Amino acid sequence: MAVNMIFWAYMNRIRSSRRLETESGRNLKLLWLLRTLRLDHKTIVEFRRRNGEALKNVFKGFVKLGLYGKELLVIDGRATSFNFAE
């Protein structure tokens, strides 16, 4: 689930772990994606630190496979729409 959160943050241009923590409690799309899981900012930072290289490889894989497009990202077999104009 933390990977889903990182992808969502990337797609919404959120880099701050504290802002991501706040969004995980109020954003309906993120609440649905996380299935009510709430992570604090320390956990998010630690996850990024421990899995930084693996996350880079996953992002590269998404681009190579074409799963990342202008308005669509497929995560866990679910298609999620994003508005990049915001």
C-alpha angles and dihedrals in degrees: 000000000000089000089055089053092050091050091048091050091049092050091049095044094244113149102161115094090207092054090046089052089053093047091051089064100045111025111091095205091053092044089055092046093050095040091230094310110146120198124189122229094257091057091048092050092048092048091052092047095049096042103033097120093044091050090052090053092048091051090050090049092052090053094046093049093047093240090128114067140154095283107005137068122178115213124174090347092304121116113223123192122217132190108223093184092077 
